[in-house]
Amino acid sequence: MDITRQEVKQRMSRVVIHNGTVYLCGQVCKDASKGIEEQTQTMLDKVDELLERAGSDREHMLSATVYVRDMKDFAAMNEVWDAWVPEGHAPARACVEARMARPELLVEVSVIAAVKA
């Protein structure tokens, strides 16, 4: 059983690859002072970077769990999400309202993807 971990810290690994599957830890925005649209976009930009480093991409996403601080931001977050997900490649997805680790964070995502063949 081969498990590859990237950016390993005491508490978590940023990326874990096992058996052709990529697991990303929760990703948040680059600048928490921004609104939901920019927080969502920069969070998804980070997902793109991590998937690429792991040998995957958004067309190979299997599952995503999106956490929003307040469901009032659901529609605006979805506008950015929908533009980002390639047509015909939407992952299984859940979206829940959740308290964030820092109050200024509006959105977070965890992604599972297949490694490109």
N, C-alpha and C positions, 0 to 999 in steps of 0.2 A: 504494500500500500504506500504510494508516494504522495506526500502532502507537501506543497510548496507554500511558504508564507512570505509575504512581502511587507516591508515597513512594520516589523514586529516591535511592539512595545510591551511593557509589563502587563497591561490590561487587555490589549487586543492586537490583532494583526489587521492592517488596513485591507489586505487582499489575501484570500486563501484559495488555492487551486487544488482540487482533488478530483481524480477520476474524470477529467475533461469538463469539470464544472468550476466556475469562478464565483466566489462569494465576496461581496464587498461589504465592509462595515458601513454603518450609517454615515452618509455624506451630507454636509451642510454647505452653505454659501461661503464665498470668499469675504464678503463684507456685510455683516449683520446690521449695519446702519441703513441699508437699502430696503426698498419695498419688496413685496412678495414676488413680483415679476422678475426683478433682477436677482433676488436670492434664489429663485427657482432656476434661472438660466445658469448662474455661476455654479450652482450645485450640480446641474446636469453636465456642465463643461468638465467638472472634476470626475464625474462618472465616465465620460468619454475617455479622459486621460488614463484612468485606472484600468478600464476595460482594454484599451489598446496595449498598455504595458503587460497585461495578463494574456494577450493573444486572443482577444474577443472584441466585440463591438456591439452597438445598440441593436443591430439586426439579429443578434444571437441571445438577447435577453430572454430569460425564461420567466422570471418573476420579479416583481418590484413591490415594496411596501413603502408608501408615502405617508409621512406624518406631518400634519399641519397644526400649527398652534391654535388656529381658530378657523372653523369651517366657513366663516365669512370670506376667507381667501380661497376657497375651493375652486370657484369658477376661474379666477385670475391665474391660479397655479395651473389649472388644466389647459388654459390657452397656451401657455409656454410648453407644457408637457406634450400636448397634441402636435405642436409644430416640431418638436424634437424627435418624437417616435416615428421611425420610417413607416410609411403606409404598408400595411399588411404584415407588420412585425411587432405588433403590440404584445407586451408580455402579459401574463396573468398579473393582476394588480389589485392591491387593497389600498385604501386611503382612510386613515383614521385621524381624529383630532387627538392631540397629545400635548402634555406639558413638556416643554423642551428643557434641555440641560442649562441653557441660558435664556432669559426672558426675551432678548432681542431676536433670537432665532425664530423664524416663521415657518420653516419647512426643512425636512430631512428625508432622505431616501436610503433604503437598503436594496441592493440589487443582486440577483443570482443570474448568471449567464453561462452559456455553453462556450467552450473554447472553439475557435474556428478550426475546421478540419484542414 
